[in-house]
Every structure is written in C-alpha cells, then in structure tokens.
C-alpha cells in the first residue's frame, strides 16, 4: 500500500521511463573483458557499427542492459 503522500503525488513523465545503469568505457571494457581502447575506437563515427553510447563532450557513457546496447551485442554474436 502506498503512503498518502505517494497517492496524491502527480505522475511525472519520467515515472514511465526505464532507467539503466550508466557506465564508462573502462567499466564496459571490464565487463566484456576487452581493452578500453577498443571500446573507445568502436564509439567513433568512423566505426562500421558504432557501439550505442551517450556523448557528454569528451566523455562517453553507456547504458548497461539498454535495448540499444543489447541489440548491438546480439549483432556481434553471430
């Protein structure tokens, strides 16, 4: 049962969104057991199939378990 303050709170647009763990290139490289430099190279626009990422200036972040990243991973498993 929800507390009274939760029942009366208006729903925000973000309530419907799914959030994913945001990780950096070093963490993704660690999870996939490959070099960080390879990850960064695969995020560049010149890569044939760039890894889906979010660019924040010079910083690159990945949404772990996001549909886009999972789809990219599945395409490489063939």
C-alpha positions in Angstrom: 0.0 0.0 0.0 1.3 3.4 -0.9 1.7 6.2 1.7 -0.8 9.0 1.5 1.8 11.4 0.1 2.5 9.0 -2.8 -1.1 8.6 -3.7 -1.7 12.3 -4.1 1.6 12.9 -6.0 1.0 13.7 -9.7 2.6 11.3 -12.1 5.6 12.7 -13.9 6.7 11.8 -17.4 9.8 10.2 -16.0 7.7 7.8 -14.0 7.1 5.9 -17.2 10.7 5.8 -18.3 13.1 2.9 -17.6 16.5 3.8 -16.3 19.6 1.9 -17.0 22.9 1.8 -15.1 25.2 4.4 -16.7 28.8 3.1 -17.0 32.0 4.5 -18.6 34.3 2.9 -21.2 36.6 1.4 -18.6 33.7 -0.4 -16.8 32.2 -1.7 -20.1 35.7 -2.9 -21.1 36.0 -4.7 -17.8 32.6 -6.3 -18.1 33.3 -7.5 -21.6 37.0 -8.4 -20.9 38.4 -6.3 -23.7 40.6 -3.3 -23.9 39.2 0.1 -23.1 40.9 1.5 -26.2 38.9 -0.9 -28.4 35.7 0.2 -26.8 36.5 3.9 -27.4 37.5 3.2 -31.0 34.2 1.5 -31.6 32.2 4.5 -30.4 33.6 6.8 -33.1 31.5 7.7 -36.1 34.1 6.1 -38.5 33.4 2.7 -36.9 31.3 0.4 -39.2 28.8 -0.3 -36.5 29.4 2.1 -33.6 28.6 1.0 -30.1 25.5 2.9 -28.8 26.6 5.5 -26.3 25.9 8.9 -24.9 28.5 11.6 -25.6 28.9 14.3 -22.9 31.6 16.4 -24.5 34.7 14.3 -24.4 33.2 11.8 -22.1 31.4 8.7 -23.4 28.9 6.8 -21.3 26.9 3.6 -21.9 23.5 2.4 -20.7 24.1 -1.1 -19.4 21.3 -3.5 -20.3 19.6 -0.9 -22.6 17.8 -2.3 -25.6 20.2 -0.5 -28.0 23.3 -1.9 -26.3 21.8 -5.4 -26.1 20.8 -5.3 -29.8 24.4 -4.2 -30.8 25.8 -7.0 -28.7 23.5 -9.6 -30.3 24.5 -8.4 -33.8 28.2 -9.2 -32.9 27.5 -12.7 -31.5 26.7 -14.1 -34.9 
